[in-house]
Amino acid sequence: MEWFMKQMDSGVFEIQNPYNGRISRISATPDNVTGIVFWSKDFGPFIRGKYGDRLIQKGYHLFFNFTINSTDLLLEPNVPPLSERLEQLAYLSRRFDKRCIHWRFDPICFYRFHGQAMRHNLHDFLLIADAVAACGIRTCITSFMDHYPKIQKRVRSINGFSFLDPPDDQKIDILMKMETILQSRHIRLLTCCEPELMDLLPLHSQIGKSSCISGHLLIEISGERLTIKKDRGQRIQKGCGCQTSVDIGSYTRHPCYHNCLFCYANPKMRPQ
């Protein structure tokens, strides 16, 4: 976060293309930034550093995609305890516009370990939903794990472990149960990049397609005239509805140490 704030103070980011190595300079002054979208499983450093207060004072609009999944040390070994993450969510909901905070329960995973029955990571969903509702947050975004080759390669080193991909009818059943739980708590369920499942939902379902970076919400909060335009750098063919944006993160320069087993990126072990 200190690196991020230093660049924000300078008003410019230098972004390296991960494929060709080219450097681009991106203006980050308030008049050139409609909003800043933070994605994290741990907003502790952000909160402790009071970075949000500093950014708001500078005139930026802040948005948060907060992934809070069930406790599972096999799948997510290095995220903070669930109670701590829920406390972080409560703080964000008190300090910032609740419309700008989205809860991500993502991804839903199924796996088998040492020949046991199929397991999943939905066991804390109800508990988390209650906490999210108490915070006044009204959006939950979810998806099912994508079985990328690099993930399958990673799990081969774990004796007796395998990820499973259940049939679509089972996934639909899960989504409908999640929707029922969330509707009674005034939370809308949205899916991220699940076009095939969306087509299979019953007609009475109100589950919607997510725009995790929503152009319409950016307009609503910022008051700016913004052209709604999908980000062609994302998975449009898989139903991604995100507004065009600039990703300033880097897996190599700023690695994530959560070391999640299902990560589609490049998780790293934290240096000892």
C-alpha positions in Angstrom: 0.0 0.0 0.0 2.9 2.4 0.6 4.0 1.9 -3.0 0.5 2.5 -4.2 0.1 5.7 -2.1 3.5 7.0 -3.3 2.3 6.7 -6.9 -1.0 8.3 -6.1 0.8 11.2 -4.5 3.0 11.6 -7.6 -0.1 11.5 -9.8 1.2 8.9 -12.2 1.7 5.1 -12.4 4.2 3.3 -14.6 2.6 0.1 -15.8 4.6 -2.7 -17.3 2.9 -5.0 -19.9 3.4 -8.5 -18.6 3.7 -9.9 -22.1 6.0 -7.5 -24.0 7.5 -5.6 -21.1 6.5 -2.2 -22.4 6.1 0.6 -19.9 3.0 2.9 -20.0 2.5 6.0 -17.9 -1.0 6.3 -16.5 -2.2 9.6 -15.1 -3.7 9.1 -11.6 -4.8 12.7 -10.8 -8.3 13.0 -9.4 -9.5 14.8 -12.6 -8.4 11.8 -14.7 -9.7 9.0 -12.4 -13.4 8.2 -12.2 -12.9 5.7 -9.4 -10.5 3.4 -7.7 -11.6 -0.2 -7.4 -9.9 -2.3 -4.7 -10.0 -6.1 -4.8 -8.8 -8.0 -1.7 -9.4 -10.7 0.8 -7.6 -8.7 3.5 -8.3 -4.9 3.9 -6.4 -4.8 7.2 -3.4 -2.9 5.8 -5.7 -0.5 4.0 -7.7 0.2 7.2 -4.7 0.4 9.5 -2.9 2.9 7.2 -6.0 5.1 6.9 -5.4 5.2 3.2 -9.1 5.5 2.4 -9.3 8.8 4.3 -6.3 10.2 2.5 -7.7 9.2 -0.9 -11.1 10.7 -0.2 -9.5 13.9 0.9 -7.7 14.0 -2.4 -11.1 13.7 -4.2 -11.1 10.1 -5.3 -14.2 7.8 -5.4 -13.5 4.4 -3.8 -15.0 1.0 -4.6 -14.4 -2.3 -2.9 -14.7 -5.9 -4.1 -14.2 -7.8 -0.8 -13.8 -11.6 -1.2 -15.0 -13.3 2.0 -15.2 -17.1 1.7 -15.7 -19.8 4.3 -12.8 -20.8 6.5 -10.8 -23.5 4.8 -7.1 -23.7 5.5 -6.5 -26.1 2.7 -8.0 -23.8 0.1 -7.0 -20.4 1.6 -4.1 -21.0 4.0 -3.0 -17.5 4.6 -6.1 -15.2 4.7 -6.9 -13.7 8.1 -9.5 -15.5 10.4 -13.1 -15.1 9.2 -14.0 -13.0 12.3 -11.2 -10.5 11.4 -12.3 -10.2 7.8 -15.9 -9.6 8.9 -14.7 -6.9 11.3 -12.9 -5.3 8.3 -16.1 -5.4 6.3 -18.0 -3.8 9.1 -15.5 -1.0 9.3 -15.6 -0.3 5.5 -19.4 -0.2 5.6 -19.3 2.4 8.4 -16.7 4.5 6.7 -17.6 4.3 3.0 -20.7 4.4 0.8 -22.3 0.9 1.2 -23.3 1.0 -2.5 -19.6 0.9 -3.3 -18.9 -2.3 -1.4 -19.5 -5.7 -3.0 -19.2 -9.0 -1.2 -17.6 -11.7 -3.3 -18.1 -15.3 -2.3 -15.7 -16.5 -5.0 -15.0 -19.1 -6.2 -17.2 -21.9 -5.1 -15.0 -25.0 -4.9 -15.6 -28.7 -4.8 -12.8 -31.2 -3.9 -12.0 -34.6 -2.6 -9.2 -35.3 -0.1 -7.8 -38.8 0.7 -10.8 -40.5 -0.8 -13.4 -38.8 1.4 -16.8 -37.7 0.2 -16.9 -34.6 -2.0 -16.4 -31.4 0.0 -17.1 -27.7 -0.7 -16.4 -24.3 0.8 -20.0 -23.2 1.4 -20.2 -24.2 5.1 -19.9 -20.6 6.4 -22.0 -19.0 3.7 -25.0 -18.4 6.0 -22.9 -16.9 8.7 -21.2 -14.5 6.3 -24.5 -13.6 4.7 -25.9 -12.6 8.1 -22.8 -10.4 8.8 -23.0 -8.8 5.3 -26.7 -8.0 5.7 -26.0 -6.5 9.1 -23.6 -4.1 7.4 -26.2 -3.0 5.0 -24.4 -4.4 1.9 -26.8 -5.5 -0.8 -24.7 -7.3 -3.4 -23.1 -10.7 -3.5 -21.0 -11.8 -6.5 -20.1 -15.5 -7.0 -18.8 -17.9 -9.5 -17.6 -21.5 -9.7 -14.0 -22.4 -9.8 -12.4 -22.5 -13.2 -10.2 -25.5 -13.7 -7.2 -23.9 -15.3 -4.2 -26.2 -16.2 -1.9 -24.4 -13.9 -4.3 -25.1 -11.0 -4.4 -28.8 -11.8 -0.6 -28.8 -12.0 -0.3 -27.1 -8.6 -2.6 -29.6 -6.8 -0.6 -32.6 -8.1 1.9 -32.0 -5.3 -0.8 -32.5 -2.7 -1.2 -36.2 -1.9 -4.7 -37.4 -2.2 -6.2 -34.1 -3.3 -8.2 -33.3 -6.4 -10.6 -30.6 -7.4 -14.0 -31.7 -8.7 -16.4 -30.1 -11.2 -19.9 -31.1 -10.4 -22.7 -31.2 -13.1 -24.6 -28.1 -14.0 -27.8 -29.2 -12.4 -26.0 -29.4 -9.0 -24.5 -25.9 -9.6 -28.0 -24.5 -10.4 -29.4 -26.1 -7.2 -26.6 -24.4 -5.2 -27.2 -21.0 -6.8 -30.9 -21.2 -6.1 -30.3 -22.1 -2.4 -27.9 -19.2 -2.2 -30.4 -16.9 -3.8 -33.1 -17.9 -1.3 -30.8 -17.2 1.7 -29.8 -13.9 0.3 -33.2 -12.7 -0.7 -34.5 -12.9 2.9 -31.5 -10.7 3.8 -32.2 -8.1 1.0 -29.0 -9.1 -0.8 -29.0 -9.6 -4.6 -27.0 -12.5 -6.0 -25.0 -11.9 -9.2 -22.7 -14.3 -11.1 -19.3 -13.5 -12.6 -18.6 -15.0 -16.0 -21.1 -17.9 -15.8 -23.1 -17.4 -19.0 -24.0 -21.1 -19.5 -25.4 -21.4 -16.0 -27.3 -18.2 -16.4 -29.1 -19.7 -19.4 -30.1 -22.7 -17.3 -31.6 -20.8 -14.4 -35.4 -21.1 -13.9 -37.5 -18.2 -15.1 -38.5 -17.0 -11.7 -34.9 -16.6 -10.5 -33.7 -13.0 -10.1 -30.0 -13.9 -10.1 -28.2 -11.4 -12.4 -25.0 -11.0 -14.3 -22.3 -9.1 -12.5 -20.3 -6.1 -13.7 -17.6 -6.3 -11.0 -16.4 -2.9 -12.2 -19.8 -1.3 -13.0 -19.9 1.6 -15.4 -23.4 2.5 -14.2 -22.3 2.5 -10.5 -19.3 4.7 -11.4 -21.6 7.2 -13.1 -24.0 7.1 -10.1 -21.4 7.7 -7.5 -19.1 10.1 -9.4 -21.7 12.1 -11.3 -19.4 12.1 -14.3 -20.5 11.5 -17.9 -19.0 8.2 -18.7 -19.3 6.1 -21.8 -20.3 2.6 -20.9 -17.7 0.4 -22.5 -16.8 -3.2 -21.8 -13.2 -4.0 -21.0 -11.9 -6.0 -24.0 -8.9 -7.1 -21.9 -11.3 -9.2 -19.8 -13.3 -12.3 -20.6 -16.1 -10.8 -22.6 -16.8 -14.1 -24.3 -17.4 -15.6 -20.9 -19.9 -12.8 -20.0 -17.6 -10.3 -18.2 -19.5 -7.0 -18.0 -16.7 -4.9 -16.4 -16.2 -1.3 -17.5 -13.0 -0.5 -19.2 -10.3 0.1 -16.6 -6.5 0.1 -16.0 -5.1 -2.7 -13.8 -2.1 -1.2 -11.9 -1.2 -4.4 -10.1 1.6 -6.7 -10.9 2.0 -10.4 -9.9 5.8 -10.1 -10.0 6.4 -6.7 -8.4 3.6 -7.0 -5.9 2.9 -10.7 -5.3 0.0 -12.0 -3.3 1.0 -14.3 -0.4 -2.4 -15.7 0.4 -1.3 -18.8 -1.6 -4.8 -19.9 -2.4 -4.9 -23.3 -3.9 -7.5 -22.4 -6.6 -5.7 -19.2 -7.6 -5.7 -18.6 -11.4 -2.7 -16.2 -11.1 0.7 -16.8 -9.5 0.5 -17.3 -5.8 3.8 -16.9 -3.8 5.0 -18.2 -0.5 5.8 -15.3 1.9 9.5 -15.1 2.6 10.5 -16.3 6.0 
